[in-house]
Amino acid sequence: MTSNSHVPHDKLLDMLLDVVCIVDIEGRFLSVSAASERVFGFRPEEMIGRTTFDMMHPDDRDFTRGLVDNINLGNPSSDHENRYIHKDGHVVHIMWSAQWLEAEQVRVGVARDITERKRAEAKQAALYAISEAAHSAGDLQALYQKVHEVISQLLPAEHFFVALHDATTEQISFPYSVDQYDSTPSSRAMTSCTRTAEVIRTGAPLLLTRDTTAQPATKSDTEEEQQALAWLGVPLTSGTQTIGALVLQSYSGAVRYTEKDQELLQFVSDQVATAIELKRTRVRLEFLAQYDQLTELPNRTLFQDRLKNALHKASRGVLQLAVLYLDMDNFKQINDTFGHTTGDHLLREVAQRLRQCVRASDTTGRLGGDEFAILLDGISSPKDAALVAEKVIASLSEPYLLEAGTLITAPSVGIATFPEHGRDDVQLVKRADEAMYIAKRNGGKRYVVATEPANPA
């Protein structure tokens, strides 16, 4: 027996997973199917009278207006995409099929929720983007900026910061922070009661919404954390260690982070932690290739490179340069008597004092053992080098208060200037080294200027 009964058309539409809607020329909803609550969070009666642009993501409104104008001219669209703000504040991605009905002066649209598909695509894109940034970014700051750009494509990330934990000092620092309402947070102890510290201590994500952030904040919470209406922090984990956290926060009631957002940010965070460790390793290896590990001064290779560059500039200008070569008197005796650990502490203190004797534009290097060199770039006369040598001798001759006791030593310094004593890096260092040994043979704690002229070019 065949039944002639049928389901009314409007009931059929309400059974669809996609949202079917009718809007007027201004985009005001006239009719909406029941799927609107599943997709947008709003019941049909809550949408009637509102415009599509009221609910649309602000960043998508301008280009969507252009698409709508084209549809209203009689050009149907079957696959344009944009983003809407769900009733609870999270972002939903929509693919539209739309057509203008001239006789009725309305636009009919079918909205399909493609948020999960876009999320999967975003994860893949984020993976590639962060991996590329880890290899191409010049430094960690550039990497953090790129990570911020990537996250901004996935989530509301107007206010974002990176927090890193230093296990040695038990301090949390903030190497990257973007917040229109506040400056970069100051470093703080891991024992602080802030949300960021909690994420790092526990190694677990923390999601706060308008309801939870409305609760009274602890006295230790920072001002920006108290003001944020939505807050999402996930740990940066490398191996078994939590090295920091990524944090998003919003001061707008229109933004609400969800568990899906937390899952997405944690995925990004895992890639970022790997990228940070990779970048740190590369930076460290580059540092070790160019700097002395004990004193953190440029090593012989980097010193020679900077000297060559300085000579190239000096050969084209009127300014001179000088090389000061020095070592510490009786250092071997100190090392043998008090041990290598004391000797290392002494060399680190010597390096620190040398930094304070020269300009930021000059280069101080450790060439090996207790031998150091200073490149004075852009001096007006050899007298400038002599003044620096006097300053170095006075500083390095002051007593050294170390764990082994108070030690007394002093430098012997040799000076060679360009172009008087050498025209290339090898000549200048050699002549300064020879002058230093003359100073040492004459009792030390003095400087000697090289006397022999450079060989003709």
C-alpha positions in Angstrom: 0.0 0.0 0.0 1.4 3.4 -1.0 1.0 6.4 1.2 0.4 9.8 -0.3 1.5 11.6 2.9 4.6 13.7 2.7 6.8 15.8 4.9 6.4 19.6 4.4 9.2 21.3 2.6 10.2 23.4 5.6 10.5 20.2 7.7 12.7 18.6 5.1 15.0 21.6 5.2 15.2 21.4 9.0 16.5 17.8 8.6 19.5 18.9 6.5 22.9 19.2 8.2 23.7 22.3 6.1 22.0 25.6 6.9 19.6 26.9 4.3 18.8 30.5 4.6 17.1 33.4 2.7 18.4 37.0 3.1 17.4 40.3 1.5 19.6 42.5 -0.5 21.2 44.0 2.6 22.0 40.5 3.9 19.3 40.4 6.6 18.1 36.9 7.5 14.5 36.3 6.5 14.4 32.6 6.9 16.8 30.1 8.4 16.7 26.3 8.7 17.1 24.5 12.1 20.7 23.5 11.4 21.7 27.1 12.3 21.9 26.1 15.9 24.3 23.3 15.3 26.5 25.4 13.0 26.3 29.0 14.4 24.9 28.3 17.9 21.9 30.5 17.2 18.4 29.2 16.8 16.6 30.3 13.7 14.4 32.8 15.5 17.6 34.4 17.0 19.0 35.0 13.5 15.9 36.5 11.9 16.3 40.2 11.4 20.1 40.1 11.9 22.5 40.6 9.0 25.1 38.1 7.9 27.8 40.8 8.5 26.7 41.1 12.1 27.8 37.5 12.7 30.7 37.4 10.3 34.4 37.5 11.4 35.4 41.2 11.1 38.5 40.3 8.9 36.2 38.7 6.3 33.6 41.3 5.9 35.2 43.5 3.2 36.0 40.7 0.7 32.7 39.1 1.3 30.8 42.3 0.4 32.5 42.2 -2.9 31.5 38.6 -3.4 27.9 39.4 -2.4 27.7 42.3 -4.9 28.8 40.0 -7.7 26.2 37.3 -6.6 23.5 40.0 -6.6 24.4 40.9 -10.2 23.3 37.4 -11.2 26.5 35.4 -10.8 25.9 32.5 -8.5 28.7 31.2 -6.2 29.1 27.6 -5.3 32.2 27.5 -3.2 33.2 30.8 -1.5 34.4 30.6 2.1 34.4 32.9 5.1 34.4 32.8 8.8 31.6 33.4 11.3 31.7 34.0 15.1 29.8 31.2 16.9 27.4 32.2 19.6 29.8 31.0 22.2 32.7 33.1 20.7 34.7 30.6 18.7 35.3 30.8 15.0 33.5 28.6 12.5 34.6 28.2 8.8 31.7 28.2 6.3 31.5 27.2 2.6 28.6 28.9 0.8 26.5 28.1 -2.2 24.5 31.2 -3.0 22.2 32.6 -5.7 20.3 35.8 -6.2 16.6 35.5 -7.1 15.8 38.7 -9.0 12.0 38.2 -9.0 11.8 37.7 -5.3 14.6 40.2 -4.5 16.2 37.7 -2.1 19.4 35.7 -2.0 19.3 32.0 -1.2 22.3 30.5 0.5 23.4 27.1 1.7 26.1 27.1 4.5 28.2 24.1 5.1 30.4 23.9 8.3 34.0 23.1 7.1 35.7 24.0 10.4 37.1 20.5 11.0 38.5 20.3 7.4 40.0 23.8 7.8 41.5 22.8 11.1 43.2 19.7 9.6 44.5 21.8 6.7 45.7 24.5 9.2 47.6 21.9 11.2 49.4 20.7 8.1 50.1 24.2 7.0 51.3 25.2 10.5 53.6 22.2 10.6 55.3 23.2 7.3 55.4 26.9 8.2 57.0 26.3 11.6 59.5 23.7 10.2 60.5 26.2 7.5 60.8 29.0 10.0 63.0 26.9 12.2 65.5 26.5 9.3 65.2 29.9 7.7 64.6 32.3 10.6 67.8 34.3 11.4 67.3 34.2 15.2 64.9 33.1 17.8 63.1 36.5 17.7 62.4 36.0 14.0 61.1 32.5 14.8 58.7 33.8 17.5 57.4 36.4 15.1 56.7 33.7 12.4 55.1 31.5 15.0 52.8 34.4 15.9 51.9 34.8 12.3 51.1 31.1 11.9 48.9 31.0 15.0 47.1 34.2 13.9 45.9 32.2 10.9 44.4 29.6 13.1 43.0 31.4 16.2 42.3 34.9 17.5 45.9 35.8 18.5 45.9 39.6 18.7 47.4 39.3 22.2 50.1 36.6 22.3 53.3 35.9 24.2 56.0 33.3 24.5 57.3 32.4 28.0 60.5 30.5 28.6 61.7 28.7 31.7 65.3 28.9 32.8 66.0 25.8 34.9 69.2 27.3 36.2 67.8 30.4 37.7 64.2 29.2 38.1 63.0 32.3 36.3 60.3 32.8 33.6 61.2 35.3 30.9 59.1 36.6 28.0 61.2 36.9 24.9 58.2 37.7 22.7 55.1 39.6 23.6 52.4 41.4 21.6 49.7 43.1 23.7 48.1 46.4 22.8 47.1 47.1 26.4 50.4 46.2 28.2 54.1 46.1 27.8 56.2 43.0 27.8 55.9 41.2 31.2 58.9 41.3 33.4 60.7 38.2 34.4 59.3 36.4 37.4 60.1 33.4 39.6 58.7 30.0 38.9 57.2 30.0 42.3 54.8 32.9 41.4 51.1 32.2 41.4 50.5 33.4 37.8 48.7 31.3 35.3 51.8 31.1 33.0 53.8 29.7 35.9 51.1 27.1 36.6 51.2 25.9 33.0 55.0 25.5 33.1 55.0 23.9 36.5 52.3 21.4 35.7 53.2 20.8 32.1 49.4 21.0 31.4 47.3 23.4 29.3 45.1 25.9 31.0 41.8 27.2 29.4 39.9 30.0 31.0 36.6 31.4 29.6 34.5 34.5 30.5 32.9 32.4 33.3 36.1 31.3 34.9 38.0 34.6 34.5 35.1 36.3 36.2 36.2 34.7 39.4 38.5 36.8 41.7 42.1 36.7 40.6 44.9 36.0 43.1 47.0 38.9 44.3 50.0 37.4 42.4 48.2 37.4 39.1 49.6 40.0 36.7 47.4 43.0 35.7 47.0 41.7 32.1 45.9 38.3 33.3 43.3 39.8 35.6 41.8 41.9 32.7 41.8 39.0 30.1 38.3 37.7 29.5 39.6 34.6 27.7 42.9 33.0 28.4 44.6 30.0 26.8 48.0 28.7 27.7 49.7 25.5 26.6 53.1 24.1 27.6 56.2 24.1 25.4 57.6 20.6 25.9 60.9 19.3 24.6 61.4 15.6 25.4 60.4 15.3 29.1 61.1 18.9 29.9 58.7 21.8 29.9 60.8 24.7 28.5 58.0 27.3 28.5 54.5 28.1 27.3 52.6 29.7 24.5 49.8 32.0 25.7 46.8 33.6 24.0 44.5 36.1 25.8 41.6 38.3 24.8 40.1 41.3 26.4 37.0 41.1 24.1 33.8 39.3 25.1 33.4 38.3 21.5 36.3 35.8 21.7 35.9 32.5 23.6 38.6 29.8 23.3 37.5 26.2 23.3 38.9 22.8 23.9 39.3 22.5 20.1 41.4 25.7 20.1 43.4 24.2 23.0 44.0 21.1 21.0 45.1 23.1 18.0 47.4 25.4 20.0 49.0 22.4 21.7 49.7 20.8 18.3 51.4 24.1 17.2 53.2 24.3 20.6 54.7 20.8 20.1 56.2 21.9 16.7 57.4 25.2 18.2 59.2 23.5 21.1 61.1 21.3 18.6 61.9 24.4 16.5 63.1 26.4 19.5 65.4 23.6 20.5 66.7 23.2 17.0 67.3 27.0 16.7 69.0 27.1 20.2 71.3 24.2 19.2 72.3 26.0 16.0 72.8 29.3 17.7 75.0 27.5 20.3 77.0 25.7 17.7 77.6 28.9 15.8 78.6 30.6 19.0 81.0 27.8 19.9 82.6 28.1 16.4 83.3 31.8 16.9 83.5 32.5 20.6 85.7 31.2 23.4 83.5 29.0 25.7 85.2 30.0 28.9 85.1 33.8 28.6 82.5 34.2 25.8 84.9 36.5 24.0 85.5 36.2 20.3 88.0 33.4 19.5 91.1 33.8 17.3 89.1 33.0 14.1 86.4 35.6 14.7 89.0 38.2 15.9 91.0 37.7 12.7 87.9 38.0 10.6 86.9 41.3 12.3 90.5 42.6 12.0 90.4 41.8 8.2 87.1 43.7 7.8 88.5 46.6 9.8 91.6 46.8 7.7 89.6 46.8 4.6 87.6 49.8 5.8 90.7 51.6 7.2 92.6 51.2 3.9 89.9 53.4 2.2 89.6 56.1 5.0 91.6 58.5 7.1 91.1 56.7 10.5 93.6 54.3 11.8 93.3 51.1 13.8 95.4 49.4 16.4 95.9 45.9 17.8 96.7 45.4 21.5 98.1 42.0 22.4 98.4 41.1 26.1 98.8 38.2 28.5 98.8 38.0 32.3 102.0 38.0 34.2 102.7 34.9 36.3 99.5 33.2 35.2 101.2 29.8 34.9 102.4 30.0 38.5 98.8 30.9 39.6 97.4 28.0 37.7 99.9 25.6 39.1 99.5 26.8 42.7 95.8 27.2 43.0 94.5 24.9 40.3 92.9 25.2 36.9 89.5 26.1 38.4 90.9 29.2 40.0 92.8 29.9 36.7 89.5 29.7 34.8 87.8 32.1 37.3 90.7 34.5 36.9 90.4 34.5 33.1 86.7 35.1 33.2 87.3 38.1 35.5 90.0 39.4 33.1 87.6 39.1 30.2 84.9 41.0 32.1 87.3 43.9 33.0 88.6 44.1 29.4 85.0 44.5 28.1 84.7 47.6 30.4 87.9 49.1 29.0 86.9 49.4 25.4 84.0 50.8 23.3 81.1 48.7 22.0 82.5 49.1 18.5 85.9 47.5 19.5 86.6 43.8 19.6 88.2 42.0 22.5 89.2 38.4 21.9 90.8 35.5 23.7 93.4 34.0 21.4 94.4 31.1 23.7 95.6 30.4 27.3 96.0 33.7 29.0 96.6 35.6 25.8 94.0 38.3 24.8 93.9 40.8 21.9 91.9 44.1 21.5 91.0 45.6 18.1 90.6 49.3 18.3 88.7 50.2 15.2 88.6 53.8 13.9 91.1 55.6 16.1 92.5 59.0 15.1 96.1 58.6 16.3 98.4 56.0 18.0 98.0 58.0 21.2 94.4 56.6 21.5 95.8 53.1 21.6 98.3 54.1 24.4 95.5 55.5 26.5 93.5 52.3 26.2 96.6 50.3 27.1 97.0 52.4 30.2 93.4 51.8 31.2 93.7 48.1 30.6 96.9 47.9 32.8 95.2 49.8 35.6 92.1 47.7 35.5 93.7 44.3 35.2 96.3 45.1 37.9 93.6 45.5 40.6 93.4 42.6 43.1 91.2 39.6 42.1 88.9 38.5 44.9 88.3 34.8 44.1 87.2 31.8 46.2 90.9 30.7 46.5 91.7 34.1 48.0 93.0 37.5 46.8 95.3 37.2 43.8 97.6 39.8 42.3 98.6 39.8 38.7 99.0 42.3 35.9 99.1 42.4 32.1 102.0 42.9 29.6 100.7 44.7 26.5 102.0 45.2 23.0 100.7 47.7 20.6 100.8 47.7 16.8 99.0 50.2 14.6 97.9 50.4 11.0 99.6 51.3 8.7 102.8 52.0 10.7 103.4 48.4 11.9 101.5 46.2 9.4 99.2 46.3 6.5 97.5 42.9 7.0 96.0 41.0 9.9 98.9 38.6 10.2 101.6 41.4 10.3 99.7 43.4 12.9 99.1 40.6 15.3 102.7 39.4 15.0 104.1 42.8 15.6 101.8 43.4 18.6 102.7 40.0 20.0 106.4 40.7 19.7 106.0 44.1 21.5 104.1 42.3 24.3 107.0 40.0 24.9 109.4 43.0 25.1 107.1 44.5 27.8 107.1 41.1 29.7 111.0 40.9 29.5 111.2 44.4 30.9 109.3 43.4 34.0 105.6 43.4 32.9 102.8 45.6 34.0 103.5 47.9 31.1 102.9 48.4 27.4 105.3 48.6 24.5 104.6 50.0 21.1 106.1 48.1 18.2 109.1 50.0 16.7 110.0 48.2 13.5 108.1 49.6 10.4 106.0 47.4 8.3 107.5 45.7 5.3 106.9 47.6 2.1 103.7 46.5 0.4 
